[in-house]
Amino acid sequence: MVALQIRDVPEDLRDRLAAIAEERGQSLQAYLFDLVRDEVRRRDNLAVLERFSRSAYGTRLGEGDVTDVLRTARAERDAQLGVPGGDE
């Protein structure tokens, strides 16, 4: 594993970050690691979504078809679970 260092962080910013970490029950290092990891995951997710939006992946069903399929599946599930109104 490598170490990262951020220089010239204003003291008030560091204090605020430390307070947030403490509120979450984390060390400042653990909190900052989570922030960096989550940012990378978001970027990865956005890249995947971008690839899908530019491709032919997906369904040939229209929005209404998908809505009907979901409604039917949910009604069947609710009926199996005995949820009132599940057989509508």
C-alpha positions in Angstrom: 0.0 0.0 0.0 1.2 3.6 -0.6 0.9 6.7 1.5 -0.6 9.9 0.2 0.1 13.3 1.7 -1.8 16.5 1.2 0.2 19.7 1.9 -1.0 23.2 2.7 -4.3 22.2 4.2 -5.7 25.2 6.1 -6.0 24.4 9.8 -9.7 25.3 10.0 -10.4 22.8 7.2 -8.4 20.1 8.9 -10.2 20.8 12.2 -13.6 20.5 10.4 -12.6 17.3 8.8 -11.4 15.9 12.1 -14.8 16.9 13.7 -16.7 15.1 11.0 -14.5 12.0 11.4 -15.1 12.1 15.1 -18.9 12.4 14.6 -18.7 9.2 12.5 -16.6 7.4 15.0 -13.6 7.3 12.7 -10.1 8.5 12.8 -9.3 11.3 10.4 -7.2 8.9 8.3 -10.1 6.4 8.1 -12.6 9.1 7.2 -10.3 10.6 4.5 -9.6 7.1 3.1 -13.4 6.5 2.8 -13.9 9.8 1.0 -11.2 9.0 -1.5 -12.4 5.4 -2.1 -16.0 6.6 -2.5 -15.0 9.3 -5.0 -13.2 6.6 -7.1 -16.2 4.3 -6.9 -18.5 7.1 -8.1 -16.2 7.8 -11.0 -16.2 4.1 -11.9 -20.0 3.9 -11.7 -20.3 7.0 -13.9 -18.0 5.5 -16.5 -20.0 2.3 -16.6 -23.3 4.3 -17.0 -21.7 6.4 -19.7 -20.6 3.2 -21.6 -24.2 1.8 -21.4 -25.7 5.1 -22.5 -23.6 5.0 -25.7 -24.2 1.3 -26.5 -27.0 -0.9 -27.8 -27.3 -2.6 -24.4 -30.7 -2.7 -22.8 -34.2 -3.8 -23.7 -36.4 -3.4 -26.7 -39.4 -3.0 -24.4 -41.0 0.4 -24.3 -41.5 2.3 -21.0 -45.1 1.2 -20.9 -44.2 -2.4 -21.3 -41.6 -2.3 -18.6 -44.2 -0.6 -16.3 -46.7 -3.3 -17.0 -44.2 -6.1 -16.3 -43.1 -4.5 -13.0 -46.7 -4.0 -12.0 -47.6 -7.6 -12.7 -44.5 -8.9 -10.9 -45.2 -6.8 -7.9 -48.8 -7.9 -7.8 -47.8 -11.5 -7.9 -45.2 -11.0 -5.2 -47.7 -9.2 -3.0 -50.3 -11.9 -3.5 -47.8 -14.6 -2.5 -46.9 -12.6 0.6 -50.5 -11.9 1.5 -50.1 -8.2 1.2 -53.6 -6.6 1.0 -54.4 -5.4 -2.5 -51.6 -7.7 -3.9 -54.0 -9.4 -6.3 -55.1 -6.2 -8.1 
